[in-house]
Amino acid sequence: MTMARVEVDRDRCEGHGRCEMSAPEIYRLDDDGELEILLSEVGPDQRPGAEAGVLACPVAALRLSP
């Protein structure tokens, strides 16, 4: 089973929340609008959600590392 690491560039993240809307089991904005990564490593079952969050980000602040 190959795991992928979910990473956020905090300097780029503007707190739009589109990642959270795409995959709330992986991404969450806290009360201050800061992104929390709930699953820093995802397996094959969670990968589609993680990828959806990456693609939804309008400022390209997220990425998956193999």
Z-matrix of the N, CA and C atoms (Angstrom, degrees):
N
C 1 1.446
C 2 1.523 1 108.67
N 3 1.318 2 116.96 1 125.23
C 4 1.452 3 122.23 2 -179.74
C 5 1.525 4 109.70 3 -95.60
N 6 1.317 5 115.17 4 127.22
C 7 1.460 6 121.24 5 177.70
C 8 1.529 7 108.67 6 -98.04
N 9 1.309 8 116.08 7 148.30
C 10 1.464 9 122.05 8 174.93
C 11 1.522 10 107.96 9 -119.77
N 12 1.301 11 116.16 10 144.24
C 13 1.462 12 122.00 11 -179.88
C 14 1.530 13 109.44 12 -96.41
N 15 1.327 14 115.84 13 131.03
C 16 1.459 15 122.47 14 177.25
C 17 1.526 16 107.62 15 -92.73
N 18 1.329 17 116.47 16 125.96
C 19 1.465 18 120.63 17 -177.30
C 20 1.523 19 110.11 18 -128.83
N 21 1.333 20 115.34 19 145.52
C 22 1.463 21 121.44 20 177.44
C 23 1.523 22 109.28 21 -123.17
N 24 1.314 23 115.52 22 136.98
C 25 1.463 24 121.84 23 172.46
C 26 1.525 25 105.68 24 -91.81
N 27 1.310 26 116.62 25 100.16
C 28 1.467 27 121.68 26 -174.01
C 29 1.528 28 112.42 27 -64.25
N 30 1.318 29 117.38 28 -25.88
C 31 1.465 30 119.99 29 177.08
C 32 1.531 31 111.86 30 -70.08
N 33 1.327 32 116.47 31 -27.49
C 34 1.475 33 120.69 32 -178.95
C 35 1.523 34 112.48 33 -91.44
N 36 1.335 35 116.98 34 -31.17
C 37 1.468 36 121.01 35 -174.61
C 38 1.531 37 110.05 36 -61.75
N 39 1.334 38 115.55 37 127.86
C 40 1.462 39 122.15 38 179.43
C 41 1.525 40 112.32 39 -110.66
N 42 1.328 41 117.44 40 4.86
C 43 1.458 42 121.37 41 175.74
C 44 1.517 43 115.20 42 72.25
N 45 1.326 44 117.94 43 31.61
C 46 1.465 45 120.99 44 178.68
C 47 1.531 46 111.90 45 -64.93
N 48 1.331 47 117.99 46 -32.00
C 49 1.458 48 122.07 47 177.41
C 50 1.512 49 115.35 48 84.49
N 51 1.306 50 118.15 49 6.92
C 52 1.467 51 119.81 50 179.86
C 53 1.522 52 111.51 51 -66.06
N 54 1.320 53 116.92 52 -32.60
C 55 1.468 54 119.64 53 177.01
C 56 1.525 55 110.01 54 -63.99
N 57 1.328 56 116.30 55 -42.81
C 58 1.464 57 120.58 56 179.35
C 59 1.523 58 110.93 57 -63.07
N 60 1.329 59 117.29 58 -39.64
C 61 1.463 60 120.40 59 177.75
C 62 1.527 61 110.85 60 -64.67
N 63 1.323 62 116.76 61 -33.79
C 64 1.467 63 121.52 62 -178.68
C 65 1.522 64 112.54 63 -76.69
N 66 1.331 65 116.74 64 -37.17
C 67 1.470 66 120.59 65 -174.91
C 68 1.533 67 110.19 66 -151.29
N 69 1.342 68 117.53 67 76.29
C 70 1.465 69 120.47 68 -177.61
C 71 1.526 70 113.94 69 -65.43
N 72 1.314 71 116.91 70 -14.34
C 73 1.468 72 119.83 71 176.77
C 74 1.529 73 111.58 72 -78.34
N 75 1.323 74 117.13 73 -11.66
C 76 1.469 75 121.86 74 -177.69
C 77 1.527 76 111.89 75 -116.20
N 78 1.333 77 116.75 76 -39.27
C 79 1.463 78 121.84 77 -174.33
C 80 1.526 79 110.00 78 -118.21
N 81 1.350 80 115.62 79 143.22
C 82 1.465 81 119.99 80 175.65
C 83 1.518 82 109.53 81 -151.07
N 84 1.319 83 115.67 82 135.08
C 85 1.460 84 120.44 83 172.54
C 86 1.521 85 107.81 84 -89.98
N 87 1.334 86 116.57 85 130.95
C 88 1.460 87 119.69 86 178.47
C 89 1.533 88 109.43 87 -80.33
N 90 1.319 89 116.60 88 -177.41
C 91 1.459 90 121.45 89 -176.50
C 92 1.526 91 113.26 90 -62.54
N 93 1.327 92 116.99 91 -21.90
C 94 1.465 93 121.61 92 178.67
C 95 1.528 94 112.70 93 -93.69
N 96 1.341 95 117.01 94 3.22
C 97 1.454 96 120.83 95 -179.07
C 98 1.514 97 114.34 96 81.89
N 99 1.333 98 116.76 97 11.36
C 100 1.467 99 121.52 98 177.60
C 101 1.525 100 109.03 99 -87.45
N 102 1.311 101 116.13 100 137.81
C 103 1.457 102 121.01 101 -179.06
C 104 1.517 103 111.43 102 -76.75
N 105 1.320 104 115.31 103 131.19
C 106 1.459 105 122.37 104 171.37
C 107 1.524 106 107.34 105 -109.35
N 108 1.318 107 115.81 106 132.61
C 109 1.461 108 120.98 107 173.32
C 110 1.528 109 106.06 108 -93.54
N 111 1.319 110 117.31 109 111.27
C 112 1.458 111 121.46 110 -176.67
C 113 1.520 112 112.09 111 -77.27
N 114 1.316 113 116.92 112 -31.69
C 115 1.467 114 122.70 113 176.42
C 116 1.523 115 107.35 114 -125.48
N 117 1.315 116 116.87 115 101.60
C 118 1.466 117 118.96 116 -177.63
C 119 1.527 118 112.17 117 -74.80
N 120 1.321 119 116.58 118 -22.02
C 121 1.466 120 121.24 119 174.10
C 122 1.516 121 108.12 120 -126.55
N 123 1.322 122 115.59 121 132.46
C 124 1.458 123 120.65 122 -178.64
C 125 1.521 124 110.08 123 -121.37
N 126 1.314 125 114.37 124 144.52
C 127 1.455 126 121.25 125 175.96
C 128 1.519 127 110.04 126 -96.75
N 129 1.313 128 116.79 127 -173.04
C 130 1.465 129 121.02 128 -177.03
C 131 1.533 130 113.82 129 -57.21
N 132 1.330 131 117.74 130 -34.00
C 133 1.463 132 120.04 131 -178.64
C 134 1.526 133 112.70 132 -70.72
N 135 1.331 134 117.10 133 -33.83
C 136 1.461 135 121.02 134 -178.45
C 137 1.529 136 113.12 135 -92.87
N 138 1.308 137 116.98 136 -13.58
C 139 1.469 138 120.27 137 -174.34
C 140 1.532 139 113.75 138 -57.86
N 141 1.343 140 119.85 139 -42.36
C 142 1.472 141 118.20 140 179.01
C 143 1.534 142 112.76 141 -57.97
N 144 1.324 143 117.53 142 -39.82
C 145 1.461 144 120.49 143 177.67
C 146 1.511 145 111.83 144 -66.47
N 147 1.332 146 116.32 145 -42.59
C 148 1.464 147 120.53 146 178.54
C 149 1.524 148 110.37 147 -61.86
N 150 1.323 149 117.18 148 -42.65
C 151 1.466 150 121.19 149 178.74
C 152 1.523 151 111.25 150 -65.41
N 153 1.331 152 116.90 151 -38.44
C 154 1.466 153 120.20 152 178.32
C 155 1.525 154 110.37 153 -61.48
N 156 1.323 155 116.82 154 -40.66
C 157 1.460 156 120.57 155 177.47
C 158 1.512 157 112.20 156 -64.47
N 159 1.326 158 116.69 157 -42.05
C 160 1.469 159 121.28 158 178.07
C 161 1.530 160 109.78 159 -60.57
N 162 1.319 161 116.79 160 -46.36
C 163 1.465 162 120.91 161 -178.10
C 164 1.527 163 112.68 162 -69.44
N 165 1.329 164 117.28 163 -27.88
C 166 1.463 165 121.12 164 -178.48
C 167 1.521 166 113.05 165 -77.72
N 168 1.319 167 117.73 166 -18.91
C 169 1.463 168 121.05 167 -175.73
C 170 1.530 169 110.74 168 -68.46
N 171 1.344 170 117.59 169 118.42
C 172 1.465 171 119.77 170 -177.26
C 173 1.530 172 114.47 171 -74.40
N 174 1.332 173 117.20 172 -12.43
C 175 1.474 174 119.87 173 -179.37
C 176 1.527 175 112.31 174 -115.82
N 177 1.333 176 116.35 175 11.63
C 178 1.472 177 122.45 176 177.52
C 179 1.528 178 112.33 177 52.94
N 180 1.344 179 115.62 178 47.45
C 181 1.463 180 120.35 179 -179.24
C 182 1.526 181 112.88 180 -90.37
N 183 1.327 182 117.40 181 -7.08
C 184 1.463 183 121.27 182 -176.60
C 185 1.517 184 111.10 183 -114.91
N 186 1.335 185 114.61 184 151.17
C 187 1.463 186 119.05 185 173.18
C 188 1.517 187 109.31 186 -154.43
N 189 1.320 188 114.42 187 158.74
C 190 1.462 189 122.82 188 174.34
C 191 1.513 190 108.03 189 -111.25
N 192 1.312 191 115.73 190 131.23
C 193 1.466 192 121.03 191 174.92
C 194 1.515 193 107.78 192 -106.48
N 195 1.320 194 116.70 193 130.56
C 196 1.474 195 119.38 194 -179.05
C 197 1.513 196 113.17 195 -61.27
